[in-house]
Amino acid sequence: MDNPAFYAVTLKNLVTPWTNRNQTVFAPLNDYTATVIGMVRDDVPFNELLSGDILYVGDAGLGLPAVSASSNTHYEQLESRGIDLRTGLQRRTQSSVYGIPAAATAGVMTSRAAAQSFFIAGTNRAMFRFTLLNQMCRELDETQDTSRPPDRIRQDVSRSPGGDARLFLNNCVGCHSGMDPMAQAFAYYTFDDTQGRLVFTAGSVQPKYSINADTFKQGFVTPDDSWENRWRRGQNALLGWDQALPGSGNGAKSLGQEFGNSDAFASCQVEKVFRTVCLRSPTDTLDRSEIVSMASSFRASGFRLKQVFADAAAYCMGQ
């Protein structure tokens, strides 16, 4: 982990697919990827990944173009010049560099790269779905639970798709009843493609939350950015939510804390590192037991991801 390639190759290839919808590794360095690399290097508690006011940029003495909220040039040149990321990254804050309120920062979810991929157009459900996939290791379909109340499902979801209400009751409601109350945390965010930057409109719900309102006029109308985790009950309680947290709040930061302190988040990071180091997925009971042990060690270390890499390397040595 003292080798420059650990940061420029191993970590970059691990993180880059999290930053785009196509989940491709073939993308330039960006603020999301650089921030994760910096957090690992500096042993920043990784459960702050989705909630911290944190941003890593190229060191001021490197002569790079200034960091911009509307361009990725700074990071592309950081990579193209072959600068050692082990020494060339400097910790800053999103609020000071990008000018968004500190209370509105939510770790990599409010990075420029994530906003460009997951807040652009649409309904902001993409940010929820891809965060669930990339940081909880769960496809949205895996979390379907039709027992959750449907009262906060938005107006754009048909209650009788194709004229058949059974489809809604047996399928659509299973995802939307949990997702929509949590995706409400993103109600004040969008990515402005013209400006090329994340936009935060404090106290004003983005119009995208009321698109296709005529689909079901009796559906939920989003008044603010308050959110509620209804997965704390039902089958998704198995994701291991932190009982010290309230399970509800306002805005992306508190939702990121809800995700980042769950058992599923910790296990997901361990599983991703296991695949990176061992070049395979966990396959048997012994592997699964090791994942549990590594996740426990990860928490005990203060969420140091380097500890997970060390544990995985020791376990898979000689395989």
N, C-alpha and C positions, 0 to 999 in steps of 0.2 A: 504493500500500500504506500510505500515511499517512492515507487516508480511513477514517473510522469504518465506512463501509458494507463495506469489505473484510473486516472482522472480523465484523460483525453480520449481513451478508447473504451475501457470497461464501463465506467460510469456513464459516459455519453451514450453508448449504445444501449445501456439499460434504460436510461431515462427518456431518450428522444421519442420512442413510440408513445409515451404518455402525453406528448405535447401536441399531437395532431390526430385528426379523425381517421386517417388511413392507417394509423399505428405503424408508420414506416420508420425505420431507423435511418433512412437516407434523407435527412433534413439537416440544415445548418444549425450550428450552435445558436441558442436563443436564451432569453432571460430565464425561462422556466428551467431549462437544462443546467445553465450556469449556476442558478440558485441552489438546485439540489446538489450539484458537485461541491459547491462551497460549504453547504451545510454538512455534508459528509466529511469533508476535509477538516472542518473546525469543530467537529463533534457537537454541532447544534442539536438539541433534542428533536428527533425526527417527528415527534407527534405535533410539532409546530408547523409542519409542512403545509397544512391547509388553513392556517390561522394567523401566522406571524406577519408582522410588518417587516419583511425581510426581502432583500434583493442583493444579488452578487453581480458585480460589474468588474471590468478590467481595471487594474491598478492605474491610478491617475498619472503615474510616471511613464506609462507605456506609449504615449503619443497616439492613442486611438481616437477616433471620432467620438464626440460626446455621446453619452447614453441618451436615447430619445424615447419618449413615450409613443412616438409615431413611426419608428423605424427600427429595423433589426441590424443595421449596418455595423454598429459597435461590436456586436457579438460575432457577426460574420467575419469581421477583420481580426478579432481576437483569435478566431479559429484559423483563418487563412494564413496568418503570420506565424502560426505554429508556436504561439506563446504557451509556456508551461503553466497549465491551470493549477498546478500544485502551489505555485508561488504568485501567479499573475492575477488572482481574483481578490477583490476587496469587498468587504461587507458594507452595504448601505441599507437604506430603508426605501420601500416603495413610496411612502408618503413624501419623503424629501425629494426623490428623483422624479416621480411621475405626477406628484401634486394631488393625489387623492387623499382624503382624510384618513388618518391612521386607523380610525375605528372601522373604516370600510375596506381595509386591506385584509386579505384572507390567504396569505401564503401564495403558493403557485397558482391558485385559482384566479387570483387577480394579477397574475403576470400578463405581459402583453401577448405572449405566445398562446397561453390558454384562452385569453379573451378572444383572440383572433380566430381560434379554432372552434370554441364552444359557446361564446356569447354572440357571435355574429348572426344576424337575422333570427329565424326560428322563434322559439318560445322560451329559451334558456333552459329547457329540460335537458338539452345536450350536456350542459355543464354537470348536471346531476348524474346523468347516465354514465358519462365517461369518468367522472370522479369515482363513482361506485365501481366501475370496471377496473380502473387503473390503481386505485388506492385501497379498495376493499376486496378486490379479486372476485367480484360478483357481476355476472350479466344481469341486467334488469329482470329478464324473464325468470331467473332463479329465485328472485325475491317475491314473486307473485303471491299475494295473500288476499283472497276475496272476502276474508272476515273483517277487514278494516272498513270503517264507515266512509261513505263516498261523498260526504257533504262539502269537502273542499276541492273536489275535482272541477276544473275550470270549464267555461262555457264552450270551448272549442272541441270538446270530446263528445261525440254522439252517444246518446244513451240507447240508441237502437241502430247500430251500424248495419247497413244493408236491409233495414226494416226489421231486424231481429234483435229484440232486447236481450235475448239470452246471451248473445255474444258479449255485450257489455257486462252483464252480471257474472258471467263465467270466465271472462278473459280480461277485458279492458280495465275493469275496476280493480283487478288484482295488482296491477302496476300503479295506476294513477292514484289510487286511494292512499298509497304511501308516498309516492313521488311528489305529487302536486303540493301537499302541505309542506314538504321540505324545500322543493325548488322555489317556493315563494321567497326564500331567503335572498334570491338573486333578482328581486323585482326592480331594483334601482340600477341595474347594470346592463350595458349593451356594448357592442364593439361597433364604432363608427368607421365604416369602410372608407369613407371619403377622407376623414382625418387620419385614418390608420391607427387608431388608438382606442383604449378602453375609456368609456364614458360612465360616470357615476352621477346619478341625479338624485341627490338626497331628498327624501320625502316625496318624491314623485315617481309613481309606478310607470315603468316603460310601456308604451303602447302595445308592444308585442304580447303583453299579458292579457289583452282583450281582443286579439285577432279572432276572426271567425266566431264572434260572440253569438251570431244567430244560429249556430249549430244546435245549441241547447241554451236558450235564454235563461232558463231557471238554474243554470250552473253557477258555480262560485265566481264572484267578481272580486278580484284581488285589490284590497284597499291599501296595503302597505307591505313591508318586508318581514312580517312576523312569520315564524315557521314553527312547526310541531312535528316531532318524530313519533309517528303512530306505529312504527315498527318496534317500539319498546315493549309492545304486547304482541301476542300472536307468534307465529313461527319465526319471525325475524328477530325476536328477542335473543335468539341463539347467536346473533352477531356480536353479542357481548358488550352492550352499551354501559358506559361508566355511570354507576348509580350515584356518584357524587355530583353529577351534572343534572340540570333540571329537565333536559329533553325537549326544550323549547327555547325560543329567543327571537332576536331580530337580527337580520343580516347574515352575510356570508361568513363573517369571522366566527360567530358562535356556532354556526352549523359546522364549520371546519373543525372546531374543537370537539364537537359531538362525534364526528367521524374519526378524528385523529386519536381519540382516547378510547376507541373501541377495541375489543379483542380481535375483530376481523381485520382492522387496519394493521395491527402489529403482526398478525399471522401472514397477511398479504405481503408485507415487506420482506419477511423471512422467506416466503415461498419464491418470490422474485429473485432474491439473492441466491437461494439454493439452485435455481435453474441456471443462473448466470455462472456460478462457480462450478457446479457439478455437471453442467452441460446436459442435464436431464431433469425431468419433473420427479417429485416424490412418487414412489410407486408402491411401496409395501408398508406393512405395519411398523417396521423399524424406522423407515423414513418418516412416517407420520409422527411417530413418537419423538424423533429428533426435531421436527418442525415445532412441536409443542415446547420442547425444552429450549430451543433457540429463541422462540418468541418470549418465553419467560425471562431468559437471559437478556434479551433486547430491552425489555421493560426495566429490569433490575439495573441495567447499565445507564439508565437515563435516556433511553431511546437512541443510543449511539449505533449508527448503521455499520460503522467499521467493525464493531464487535460481532455483528451478524456475518460479515464477510470472513472474519477470522474463524468463527465457529463452523461455518460451512466448509471452509478450506480444510480444517482439521478433520471434519467428518468424512469428507470425500477424498481425502488424501490416499493415493494409491489405487483408486477405483478406475 
